[in-house]
Amino acid sequence: MGPLDVDRLIHERLRLCILSALAVNDCLTFRELKGLMRATDGNLSVHARKLEQARYIACAKSYQGRLPRTEFRITELGRRALLRYLDHMEALISAMRGRR
C-alpha cells in the first residue's frame, strides 16, 4: 500500500476526528461532537453526512421534549475502515522511519 492508497474519505481531518471520537464512545450527540470538534453546525453536518452516506456512521434522530436530538454511532464497516486507515498510516510511518 502506498501513500496514494489512503482512504480519502477518512483522511480529511474532521471526518477522522468524528470517526475516532465515535470509536471510543458508544454514541455521541450532534451537540457533543460539535463541542469536541469545535466545528460549526454546517461543517459538522456536511462531514457527518458524508460518513453516513459511506455507511461508516449511523445517525438516529429523535426528540427530547421539544428539542431535536441527533445521535451518531460508528458502524462495523466504519470501525473496520478506521482500523485499515490506522494500519496504513502506521505502515507509512514505519517505512519513513526506516529510511533515516
C-alpha positions, -999 to +999 in steps of 0.1 A: +000+000+000+014+034-010+006+069+002-019+073-027-039+043-014-051+062+017-089+062+023-096+098+012-130+098+030-113+092+064-081+112+057-099+146+060-092+160+094-128+165+107-141+131+094-111+114+110-119+132+143-156+122+141-147+085+135-121+085+162-144+100+188-172+076+179-147+046+180-141+053+217-177+063+227-209+042+223-226+072+208-223+110+207-249+136+201-245+163+174-240+188+202-213+167+219-195+161+186-197+198+178-181+207+211-154+181+208-146+191+172-151+229+177-169+228+144-198+249+131-232+233+126-228+234+089-193+220+087-201+191+111-233+183+092-216+181+058-188+158+071-212+136+092-234+132+061-205+120+040-196+094+066-232+084+069-236+080+031-205+058+032-222+038+060-192+045+083-216+060+109-253+057+117-274+086+126-306+084+148-329+114+151-354+119+179-368+145+202-360+151+238-390+170+249-394+196+222-358+197+212-344+176+183-317+152+193-293+136+168-271+107+179-242+092+160-226+058+163-198+042+144-209+012+123-189-021+120-180-010+084-167+023+098-147+007+125-131-017+100-123+013+077-108+033+106-086+003+116-074-001+080-067+036+078-047+034+110-028+004+098-020+022+066-007+053+084+014+031+108+029+013+078+038+047+061+053+060+093+074+028+097+086+030+061+096+066+065+114+060+098+132+030+082+147+054+057+166+076+082 
